[in-house]
Amino acid sequence: MSRIGKQPVSIPAKVKVEVRGASVFVEGPKGKLQQAIPARVTATVEKDKVVVSRDGDDAEARALHGLTRSLINNMVKGVSEGYVKKLEIHGVGFKAAVKGKQVDLSLGFSHPVLFNIPHQIKVTVDENTKLTIEGPDKQVVGQAAAEIRSYYPPEPYKGKGVRYVGEHIVRKEGKTVQ
């Protein structure tokens, strides 16, 4: 048995989970999510728990068992609590602003960088340099944060760029004059 897969996923009071065919639908206060289940794995809802089981004992079935259970757990946690990623912008003149369904980033380029905000994701900007990305889908929140960071990753000499809150940048020493 998969150590992760055999653990049932508990369902909080405000969350509704439904298994229809090869898909799991989860609805809660933070939004709705849907996930397809692989053919080798089945999920059933029993009272206030979701139980995931598999049809074989080979490596692929065991891997899909744990993966499916983790995905369902992330969905339940996402619609009940939500996921948050925080970014900081460092650099003189670097700033961000939310304009409609886009984030306008001024990162020292000759043009503004526009990032389209995905569906069900909420982006807020504090003090022009602190971004908070929130949403029910863990993968989409993480991908949005990674894409914003990829426009100007922190550089090692001055530390300028977009970084996660708490991320440590290893600084390099510049050239020395002889």
Backbone as ProteinMPNN parsed JSONL, in Angstrom:
{"seq_chain_A": "MSRIGKQPVSIPAKVKVEVRGASVFVEGPKGKLQQAIPARVTATVEKDKVVVSRDGDDAEARALHGLTRSLINNMVKGVSEGYVKKLEIHGVGFKAAVKGKQVDLSLGFSHPVLFNIPHQIKVTVDENTKLTIEGPDKQVVGQAAAEIRSYYPPEPYKGKGVRYVGEHIVRKEGKTVQ", "coords_chain_A": {"N_chain_A": [[0.839, -1.19, 0.0], [0.405, 2.242, -0.698], [1.875, 4.681, 1.286], [0.998, 7.297, 1.455], [-1.303, 7.248, -0.179], [-3.1, 5.465, 1.117], [-4.159, 6.824, 3.245], [-7.146, 8.359, 4.293], [-8.873, 11.245, 2.938], [-9.94, 13.856, 4.813], [-13.028, 15.633, 4.924], [-13.854, 18.971, 5.333], [-16.499, 20.837, 7.067], [-17.802, 22.814, 5.416], [-17.293, 22.057, 2.841], [-17.988, 20.422, -0.236], [-17.782, 17.329, -1.765], [-17.747, 15.457, -4.728], [-17.875, 12.543, -6.677], [-17.864, 11.838, -9.978], [-18.01, 9.602, -12.44], [-14.934, 9.517, -13.983], [-13.932, 11.719, -12.668], [-13.325, 14.148, -10.084], [-15.147, 16.42, -8.217], [-14.912, 19.335, -6.385], [-16.238, 21.583, -4.105], [-16.308, 24.631, -2.363], [-16.055, 27.319, 0.112], [-14.065, 28.986, -1.016], [-14.056, 28.5, -3.736], [-14.541, 26.502, -6.789], [-13.308, 23.342, -7.848], [-11.978, 20.922, -10.158], [-10.904, 17.658, -10.992], [-9.409, 15.205, -12.998], [-9.399, 11.668, -12.668], [-6.93, 9.144, -12.796], [-7.098, 6.094, -14.806], [-6.356, 3.778, -13.416], [-6.997, 4.164, -10.793], [-9.442, 4.612, -8.211], [-11.904, 6.666, -6.61], [-13.859, 7.172, -3.715], [-16.579, 8.584, -1.887], [-17.113, 8.608, 1.49], [-19.16, 9.258, 4.009], [-17.715, 11.727, 5.812], [-15.286, 11.62, 4.488], [-12.843, 11.04, 1.888], [-11.941, 8.235, 0.12], [-9.269, 6.725, -1.477], [-8.48, 4.254, -3.826], [-6.648, 1.582, -5.498], [-6.216, -0.471, -8.488], [-4.213, -2.344, -8.949], [-0.911, -3.67, -8.047], [1.466, -2.804, -9.024], [4.319, -0.667, -9.822], [3.503, 1.666, -11.207], [0.744, 1.875, -10.603], [0.86, 2.165, -7.819], [2.209, 4.633, -7.646], [0.386, 6.372, -8.931], [-1.712, 6.122, -7.15], [-0.88, 7.397, -4.718], [-0.406, 9.944, -5.795], [-2.965, 10.747, -6.751], [-4.434, 10.828, -4.38], [-3.047, 12.896, -3.042], [-3.547, 15.061, -4.786], [-6.351, 15.301, -4.537], [-6.508, 15.911, -1.819], [-5.146, 18.393, -1.836], [-6.973, 19.853, -3.345], [-9.244, 19.883, -1.657], [-8.199, 21.25, 0.564], [-7.58, 23.647, -0.708], [-10.106, 24.767, -1.546], [-11.232, 25.183, 0.904], [-9.406, 26.584, 2.637], [-7.548, 27.899, 0.953], [-4.695, 28.932, -1.061], [-1.61, 30.713, -0.754], [0.867, 32.788, -2.135], [3.659, 34.856, -1.71], [5.372, 37.637, -3.014], [8.264, 39.737, -3.409], [9.467, 42.833, -4.671], [12.559, 44.042, -5.52], [14.641, 46.809, -6.073], [15.629, 49.906, -7.517], [13.108, 52.015, -8.527], [11.58, 49.885, -9.374], [8.399, 48.482, -9.558], [4.95, 47.449, -8.992], [1.554, 47.125, -10.151], [-1.948, 46.504, -10.01], [-4.08, 46.284, -12.688], [-7.142, 46.027, -13.628], [-7.649, 42.902, -15.033], [-4.961, 42.362, -15.142], [-1.503, 42.404, -14.181], [0.617, 45.052, -13.867], [3.917, 45.417, -14.337], [6.77, 47.246, -13.548], [9.916, 46.881, -14.316], [12.415, 47.953, -14.88], [12.828, 47.679, -17.574], [12.496, 48.888, -21.001], [9.859, 48.921, -21.494], [6.592, 48.374, -20.055], [5.89, 45.372, -18.229], [3.352, 43.128, -18.717], [1.233, 40.989, -16.969], [-1.149, 38.545, -17.336], [-3.804, 37.822, -15.218], [-4.675, 34.657, -14.026], [-7.782, 32.696, -14.143], [-9.856, 32.576, -11.226], [-7.829, 33.442, -9.544], [-6.481, 35.774, -7.259], [-4.79, 38.786, -7.125], [-2.983, 40.991, -5.148], [-1.461, 44.154, -4.439], [0.803, 45.623, -2.266], [2.234, 48.571, -1.002], [3.467, 49.097, -3.462], [5.499, 47.247, -3.988], [5.138, 44.74, -2.904], [3.705, 41.738, -3.595], [0.803, 39.724, -3.384], [-0.421, 36.595, -4.021], [-3.31, 34.808, -4.37], [-5.485, 31.941, -4.191], [-7.639, 29.068, -4.937], [-6.501, 26.858, -6.226], [-3.646, 25.068, -5.957], [-1.585, 24.51, -7.82], [-1.978, 26.445, -9.86], [-1.67, 28.86, -8.469], [1.02, 28.655, -7.629], [2.246, 28.491, -10.167], [1.583, 30.987, -11.296], [2.975, 32.709, -9.545], [5.597, 31.846, -10.078], [5.852, 32.536, -12.782], [5.638, 35.364, -12.698], [7.918, 35.897, -11.171], [9.829, 34.986, -12.974], [10.115, 36.995, -14.885], [12.004, 38.837, -14.018], [14.313, 37.512, -12.411], [15.958, 37.401, -9.179], [19.118, 38.959, -9.138], [22.59, 38.13, -8.555], [24.474, 40.133, -7.844], [23.628, 42.818, -7.119], [21.24, 42.174, -5.999], [18.818, 42.844, -7.094], [15.486, 42.46, -8.39], [12.66, 40.156, -8.721], [11.5, 38.34, -6.038], [10.647, 35.526, -3.901], [8.976, 35.944, -0.749], [11.106, 35.831, 1.979], [13.013, 34.406, 0.62], [16.378, 33.613, 0.21], [19.078, 35.249, -1.213], [22.095, 34.407, -2.578], [24.803, 36.387, -2.479], [27.237, 37.772, -4.727], [30.642, 38.781, -4.947], [31.716, 41.782, -6.438], [33.781, 42.937, -9.244], [37.174, 43.734, -8.489], [39.27, 46.595, -8.247], [42.566, 46.937, -9.345]], "CA_chain_A": [[0.0, 0.0, 0.0], [1.065, 3.538, -0.69], [1.702, 5.295, 2.601], [0.181, 8.499, 1.283], [-2.574, 6.905, -0.8], [-4.037, 4.738, 1.968], [-4.761, 7.734, 4.217], [-8.336, 9.017, 3.745], [-8.889, 12.707, 2.949], [-11.104, 14.31, 5.58], [-13.74, 16.723, 4.278], [-14.372, 19.948, 6.295], [-17.952, 21.005, 7.08], [-18.32, 23.676, 4.355], [-16.811, 21.568, 1.545], [-18.791, 19.366, -0.843], [-16.989, 16.536, -2.704], [-18.578, 14.559, -5.518], [-17.14, 11.76, -7.669], [-18.713, 11.49, -11.126], [-17.21, 8.927, -13.465], [-13.487, 9.575, -13.754], [-13.602, 13.069, -12.221], [-13.682, 14.553, -8.729], [-15.57, 17.811, -8.159], [-14.838, 19.833, -5.011], [-16.79, 22.931, -4.02], [-16.215, 25.174, -1.018], [-16.198, 28.775, 0.203], [-13.06, 29.693, -1.824], [-14.239, 28.265, -5.165], [-14.823, 25.148, -7.276], [-12.21, 22.706, -8.558], [-12.284, 19.647, -10.794], [-9.69, 16.905, -11.307], [-9.618, 13.891, -13.605], [-8.744, 10.576, -11.942], [-6.38, 8.153, -13.727], [-7.907, 4.875, -14.964], [-5.932, 2.735, -12.476], [-7.334, 4.591, -9.433], [-10.844, 4.98, -7.976], [-12.138, 7.44, -5.396], [-15.233, 7.083, -3.22], [-16.879, 9.475, -0.765], [-17.751, 7.88, 2.589], [-19.508, 10.214, 5.068], [-16.913, 12.952, 5.738], [-13.949, 11.253, 4.03], [-12.665, 10.528, 0.531], [-11.025, 7.111, 0.152], [-8.704, 6.45, -2.798], [-7.971, 2.883, -3.922], [-6.061, 1.275, -6.804], [-6.596, -1.792, -8.966], [-3.066, -3.257, -9.044], [0.147, -3.427, -7.073], [2.729, -2.498, -9.702], [4.883, 0.635, -9.477], [2.696, 2.746, -11.77], [-0.497, 1.982, -9.834], [1.202, 2.725, -6.502], [2.528, 6.049, -7.82], [-0.862, 7.08, -9.22], [-2.516, 6.07, -5.927], [-0.44, 8.493, -3.85], [-0.588, 11.204, -6.507], [-4.379, 11.097, -6.776], [-4.825, 11.199, -3.014], [-2.471, 14.215, -2.768], [-4.27, 16.05, -5.575], [-7.666, 15.504, -3.921], [-6.258, 16.609, -0.558], [-4.84, 19.784, -2.167], [-8.216, 20.489, -3.784], [-10.081, 20.11, -0.475], [-7.571, 22.324, 1.332], [-7.66, 24.873, -1.493], [-11.437, 25.377, -1.53], [-11.605, 25.549, 2.269], [-8.483, 27.58, 3.186], [-6.893, 28.639, -0.115], [-3.235, 28.948, -1.084], [-1.058, 32.06, -0.866], [2.294, 32.984, -2.425], [4.011, 36.267, -1.571], [6.567, 38.044, -3.752], [8.805, 41.073, -3.147], [10.227, 43.406, -5.775], [13.684, 44.841, -5.038], [15.325, 47.556, -7.12], [15.227, 51.306, -7.595], [12.133, 52.255, -9.586], [10.821, 48.675, -9.679], [7.117, 48.494, -8.859], [3.871, 46.68, -9.604], [0.202, 47.625, -9.924], [-2.982, 45.676, -10.612], [-4.967, 47.072, -13.546], [-8.161, 45.108, -14.155], [-7.245, 41.49, -14.954], [-3.537, 42.292, -15.452], [-0.547, 42.999, -13.257], [1.542, 45.898, -14.608], [5.204, 45.382, -13.64], [7.841, 48.114, -14.037], [11.11, 46.177, -13.84], [13.633, 48.525, -15.435], [12.883, 47.513, -19.021], [12.001, 50.059, -21.724], [8.419, 48.755, -21.632], [6.011, 47.699, -18.898], [5.625, 43.945, -18.385], [1.967, 42.858, -18.333], [0.95, 39.589, -16.657], [-2.586, 38.279, -17.267], [-4.149, 37.069, -14.008], [-5.507, 33.489, -14.358], [-9.124, 32.566, -13.562], [-9.947, 32.223, -9.801], [-6.656, 33.918, -8.802], [-6.582, 37.164, -6.822], [-3.475, 39.379, -6.904], [-3.022, 42.302, -4.506], [-0.153, 44.796, -4.348], [0.961, 46.529, -1.129], [3.432, 49.422, -1.03], [4.017, 49.027, -4.826], [6.57, 46.256, -4.164], [4.808, 43.458, -2.281], [2.591, 41.09, -4.283], [0.203, 38.557, -2.745], [-1.178, 35.823, -4.995], [-4.183, 33.903, -3.62], [-6.443, 31.186, -4.98], [-7.925, 27.727, -4.423], [-5.738, 25.83, -6.934], [-2.236, 25.154, -5.566], [-0.732, 24.519, -8.997], [-2.132, 27.713, -10.581], [-1.072, 29.905, -7.632], [2.469, 28.505, -7.734], [2.663, 28.797, -11.533], [1.482, 32.437, -11.465], [4.099, 33.307, -8.822], [6.83, 31.512, -10.79], [5.908, 33.318, -14.019], [5.95, 36.752, -12.344], [9.323, 35.906, -10.759], [10.701, 34.717, -14.122], [10.337, 38.197, -15.682], [13.263, 39.435, -13.561], [14.748, 36.787, -11.217], [16.953, 38.168, -8.43], [20.482, 38.772, -9.619], [23.459, 37.923, -7.398], [25.405, 41.208, -7.538], [22.965, 43.867, -6.349], [20.049, 41.613, -5.375], [17.618, 43.379, -7.716], [14.622, 41.499, -9.055], [11.447, 39.674, -8.058], [11.819, 37.141, -5.241], [9.652, 35.088, -2.921], [9.215, 36.468, 0.597], [11.941, 34.925, 2.753], [14.017, 33.76, -0.225], [17.723, 34.129, 0.442], [19.869, 35.365, -2.431], [23.524, 34.347, -2.308], [25.403, 37.531, -3.165], [28.597, 37.607, -5.226], [31.489, 39.965, -4.848], [31.967, 42.353, -7.76], [35.188, 43.031, -9.658], [38.002, 44.627, -7.683], [40.234, 47.387, -9.008], [43.933, 46.646, -8.873]], "C_chain_A": [[0.878, 1.246, 0.0], [0.818, 4.186, 0.676], [0.84, 6.542, 2.527], [-1.217, 8.111, 0.823], [-3.567, 6.23, 0.123], [-4.687, 5.629, 3.029], [-6.008, 8.382, 3.607], [-8.211, 10.534, 3.853], [-10.129, 13.144, 3.703], [-11.7, 15.549, 4.915], [-14.26, 17.669, 5.355], [-15.88, 20.173, 6.101], [-18.481, 21.777, 5.877], [-17.956, 23.201, 2.949], [-17.685, 20.418, 1.067], [-17.928, 18.662, -1.894], [-17.916, 15.558, -3.404], [-17.69, 13.855, -6.548], [-18.119, 11.352, -8.753], [-17.836, 10.884, -12.196], [-15.733, 8.943, -13.105], [-13.049, 10.97, -13.342], [-14.067, 13.297, -10.79], [-14.004, 16.04, -8.779], [-15.588, 18.23, -6.697], [-15.324, 21.276, -5.02], [-16.74, 23.386, -2.572], [-16.313, 26.681, -1.033], [-15.213, 29.552, -0.681], [-13.21, 29.447, -3.325], [-14.567, 26.817, -5.478], [-13.609, 24.633, -8.023], [-12.647, 21.361, -9.106], [-10.969, 18.974, -11.161], [-10.069, 15.56, -11.91], [-8.829, 12.851, -12.82], [-8.172, 9.606, -12.977], [-7.194, 6.856, -13.719], [-7.573, 3.809, -13.926], [-6.391, 3.002, -11.038], [-8.827, 4.914, -9.357], [-10.947, 5.747, -6.664], [-13.607, 7.302, -5.017], [-15.39, 8.01, -2.024], [-17.65, 8.671, 0.268], [-17.93, 8.833, 3.764], [-18.682, 11.484, 4.918], [-15.473, 12.663, 5.315], [-13.983, 10.825, 2.568], [-11.606, 9.44, 0.621], [-10.585, 6.814, -1.277], [-8.15, 5.032, -2.787], [-7.462, 2.647, -5.337], [-6.392, -0.163, -7.192], [-5.435, -2.776, -9.06], [-2.023, -2.925, -8.002], [1.493, -3.169, -7.745], [3.138, -1.053, -9.391], [4.024, 1.786, -9.99], [1.413, 2.949, -10.962], [-0.233, 2.576, -8.455], [1.487, 4.221, -6.597], [1.265, 6.868, -8.073], [-1.772, 7.132, -8.002], [-2.16, 7.241, -5.017], [-0.655, 9.853, -4.489], [-2.041, 11.652, -6.461], [-4.861, 11.527, -5.399], [-4.298, 12.591, -2.671], [-3.197, 15.309, -3.535], [-5.641, 16.349, -4.977], [-7.525, 16.251, -2.607], [-5.97, 18.092, -0.807], [-6.087, 20.538, -2.624], [-9.104, 20.832, -2.584], [-9.513, 21.251, 0.371], [-7.696, 23.664, 0.609], [-9.018, 25.54, -1.437], [-11.879, 25.748, -0.119], [-10.725, 26.669, 2.827], [-7.862, 28.461, 2.111], [-5.383, 28.561, 0.015], [-2.756, 30.363, -1.337], [0.423, 31.977, -1.179], [2.551, 34.474, -2.348], [5.323, 36.533, -2.281], [6.971, 39.446, -3.322], [9.549, 41.538, -4.384], [11.292, 44.306, -5.177], [14.342, 45.527, -6.218], [14.779, 48.972, -7.18], [14.289, 51.488, -8.786], [11.321, 51.034, -9.975], [9.516, 48.722, -8.881], [6.093, 47.679, -9.637], [2.538, 47.343, -9.279], [-0.771, 46.687, -10.619], [-3.911, 46.602, -11.394], [-5.956, 46.116, -14.202], [-7.754, 43.661, -13.942], [-5.779, 41.309, -15.341], [-2.732, 42.902, -14.323], [0.46, 43.745, -14.123], [2.834, 45.983, -13.797], [6.189, 46.33, -14.313], [9.137, 47.558, -13.462], [12.393, 46.682, -14.486], [13.8, 48.306, -16.924], [12.348, 48.775, -19.682], [10.482, 50.026, -21.889], [7.866, 48.137, -20.354], [5.755, 46.222, -19.221], [4.218, 43.697, -17.862], [1.781, 41.353, -18.133], [-0.549, 39.431, -16.527], [-2.887, 37.387, -16.067], [-5.047, 35.9, -14.398], [-6.856, 33.52, -13.642], [-9.027, 32.061, -12.113], [-8.745, 32.671, -8.976], [-6.851, 35.392, -8.487], [-5.171, 37.669, -6.518], [-3.677, 40.746, -6.266], [-1.602, 42.817, -4.368], [-0.174, 45.752, -3.167], [2.266, 47.296, -1.302], [4.153, 49.379, -2.377], [5.051, 47.935, -5.039], [6.256, 44.892, -3.554], [3.552, 42.896, -2.943], [2.117, 39.896, -3.474], [-0.688, 37.876, -3.771], [-1.975, 34.781, -4.222], [-5.121, 33.168, -4.567], [-6.647, 29.793, -4.429], [-7.065, 26.629, -5.043], [-4.245, 26.012, -6.664], [-1.317, 25.277, -6.773], [-0.801, 25.863, -9.719], [-1.518, 28.858, -9.793], [0.453, 29.849, -7.746], [2.987, 28.866, -9.118], [2.616, 30.3, -11.793], [2.649, 33.14, -10.773], [5.416, 33.047, -9.552], [6.96, 32.318, -12.082], [6.247, 34.769, -13.731], [7.414, 36.861, -11.947], [10.251, 35.751, -11.956], [10.944, 35.949, -14.993], [11.637, 38.896, -15.292], [13.687, 38.705, -12.292], [15.82, 37.587, -10.477], [18.363, 37.886, -8.929], [21.454, 38.813, -8.436], [24.359, 39.098, -7.019], [24.789, 42.323, -6.705], [21.715, 43.358, -5.636], [18.754, 42.135, -5.959], [16.798, 42.257, -8.339], [13.414, 41.13, -8.226], [11.801, 38.388, -7.336], [10.646, 36.781, -4.343], [9.99, 35.71, -1.57], [10.002, 35.42, 1.381], [12.997, 34.214, 1.933], [15.373, 34.429, 0.005], [18.501, 34.105, -0.868], [21.34, 35.367, -2.044], [24.188, 35.43, -3.146], [26.828, 37.206, -3.575], [29.348, 38.912, -5.056], [31.762, 40.472, -6.256], [33.447, 42.371, -8.085], [35.919, 43.999, -8.749], [38.996, 45.328, -8.579], [41.604, 47.143, -8.454], [44.78, 47.866, -8.828]], "O_chain_A": [[1.943, 1.285, 0.616], [-0.315, 4.23, 1.156], [0.046, 6.813, 3.428], [-2.207, 8.591, 1.374], [-4.773, 6.397, -0.058], [-5.671, 5.224, 3.649], [-5.931, 8.909, 2.497], [-7.533, 11.048, 4.742], [-11.248, 12.842, 3.289], [-10.975, 16.405, 4.408], [-15.03, 17.243, 6.215], [-16.456, 19.752, 5.098], [-19.537, 21.417, 5.356], [-18.277, 23.873, 1.969], [-18.076, 19.551, 1.849], [-17.403, 19.305, -2.803], [-18.757, 14.915, -2.775], [-16.862, 14.486, -7.205], [-19.077, 10.622, -8.5], [-17.01, 11.573, -12.795], [-15.333, 8.444, -12.053], [-11.921, 11.373, -13.628], [-15.06, 12.725, -10.341], [-13.229, 16.829, -9.319], [-16.203, 17.566, -5.863], [-14.883, 22.088, -5.833], [-17.084, 22.632, -1.662], [-16.62, 27.273, -2.069], [-15.511, 30.684, -1.061], [-12.552, 30.122, -4.118], [-14.833, 26.011, -4.587], [-12.952, 25.382, -8.746], [-13.572, 20.736, -8.585], [-10.026, 19.638, -11.591], [-10.943, 14.862, -11.396], [-7.719, 13.123, -12.362], [-8.858, 9.274, -13.943], [-7.89, 6.556, -12.748], [-8.44, 3.004, -13.586], [-6.194, 2.161, -10.16], [-9.408, 5.425, -10.314], [-10.182, 5.512, -5.73], [-14.488, 7.312, -5.878], [-14.456, 8.2, -1.245], [-18.708, 8.117, -0.029], [-16.96, 9.178, 4.439], [-18.918, 12.254, 3.988], [-14.549, 13.365, 5.724], [-14.99, 10.323, 2.07], [-10.509, 9.673, 1.128], [-11.414, 6.67, -2.176], [-7.439, 4.645, -1.86], [-7.786, 3.394, -6.26], [-6.793, -0.969, -6.353], [-5.68, -3.969, -9.241], [-2.206, -2.027, -7.18], [2.541, -3.3, -7.112], [2.38, -0.311, -8.767], [3.834, 2.777, -9.285], [1.042, 4.086, -10.67], [-1.013, 3.399, -7.974], [1.061, 4.992, -5.737], [1.093, 7.939, -7.491], [-2.527, 8.09, -7.837], [-3.039, 7.992, -4.594], [-1.041, 10.807, -3.814], [-2.321, 12.813, -6.165], [-5.618, 12.49, -5.275], [-5.02, 13.389, -2.072], [-3.441, 16.384, -2.986], [-6.054, 17.507, -4.913], [-8.332, 17.131, -2.305], [-6.479, 18.952, -0.089], [-6.243, 21.723, -2.327], [-9.649, 21.933, -2.503], [-10.256, 22.114, 0.839], [-7.897, 24.698, 1.246], [-9.094, 26.76, -1.296], [-12.803, 26.545, 0.045], [-11.242, 27.609, 3.43], [-7.668, 29.656, 2.336], [-4.854, 28.176, 1.058], [-3.409, 31.129, -2.046], [1.152, 31.195, -0.569], [1.763, 35.272, -2.856], [6.271, 35.755, -2.169], [6.128, 40.247, -2.919], [10.187, 40.739, -5.07], [10.982, 45.225, -4.419], [14.578, 44.9, -7.251], [13.598, 49.202, -6.921], [14.64, 51.153, -9.918], [10.446, 51.137, -10.835], [9.528, 48.971, -7.675], [6.328, 47.274, -10.775], [2.405, 48.032, -8.268], [-0.47, 46.14, -11.68], [-4.455, 47.565, -10.854], [-5.645, 45.477, -15.207], [-7.537, 43.233, -12.808], [-5.387, 40.241, -15.812], [-3.198, 43.787, -13.606], [1.086, 43.156, -15.006], [2.851, 46.549, -12.704], [6.419, 46.23, -15.518], [9.429, 47.733, -12.279], [13.356, 45.928, -14.628], [14.816, 48.706, -17.491], [11.804, 49.643, -19.001], [9.887, 50.99, -22.369], [8.593, 47.446, -19.64], [5.442, 45.875, -20.36], [3.913, 44.011, -16.711], [2.122, 40.55, -19.002], [-1.172, 40.1, -15.703], [-2.292, 36.319, -15.919], [-6.079, 36.11, -15.036], [-7.051, 34.258, -12.676], [-8.194, 31.205, -11.816], [-8.65, 32.309, -7.804], [-7.32, 36.163, -9.323], [-4.441, 37.05, -5.743], [-4.445, 41.566, -6.77], [-0.658, 42.044, -4.203], [-1.063, 46.598, -3.068], [3.281, 46.726, -1.703], [5.362, 49.609, -2.419], [5.455, 47.707, -6.179], [7.06, 43.969, -3.689], [2.476, 43.49, -2.866], [2.928, 39.14, -2.939], [-1.597, 38.494, -4.324], [-1.4, 33.964, -3.503], [-5.506, 33.695, -5.611], [-5.907, 29.367, -3.541], [-6.912, 25.565, -4.442], [-3.65, 26.999, -7.096], [-0.371, 26.065, -6.753], [0.233, 26.371, -10.152], [-0.902, 29.746, -10.384], [1.102, 30.878, -7.936], [4.048, 29.478, -9.242], [3.512, 30.838, -12.443], [3.248, 34.056, -11.338], [6.262, 33.938, -9.634], [8.06, 32.738, -12.439], [7.06, 35.36, -14.442], [8.089, 37.813, -12.338], [11.344, 36.317, -11.966], [11.895, 35.955, -15.774], [12.301, 39.485, -16.145], [13.453, 39.211, -11.194], [16.525, 38.381, -11.1], [18.753, 36.734, -9.117], [21.173, 39.458, -7.426], [24.964, 39.062, -5.948], [25.361, 42.73, -5.694], [21.184, 44.04, -4.76], [17.688, 41.901, -5.39], [17.34, 41.235, -8.76], [13.166, 41.708, -7.168], [12.335, 37.455, -7.937], [9.776, 37.605, -4.06], [11.157, 35.974, -1.28], [9.606, 34.256, 1.439], [13.811, 33.481, 2.495], [15.487, 35.654, -0.006], [18.573, 33.079, -1.544], [21.785, 36.22, -1.277], [24.139, 35.394, -4.376], [27.54, 36.476, -2.886], [28.763, 39.994, -5.026], [32.012, 39.681, -7.166], [34.27, 41.886, -7.309], [35.337, 44.982, -8.29], [39.505, 44.752, -9.541], [41.801, 47.14, -7.238], [45.95, 47.792, -8.455]]}, "name": "protein", "num_of_chains": 1, "seq": "MSRIGKQPVSIPAKVKVEVRGASVFVEGPKGKLQQAIPARVTATVEKDKVVVSRDGDDAEARALHGLTRSLINNMVKGVSEGYVKKLEIHGVGFKAAVKGKQVDLSLGFSHPVLFNIPHQIKVTVDENTKLTIEGPDKQVVGQAAAEIRSYYPPEPYKGKGVRYVGEHIVRKEGKTVQ"}
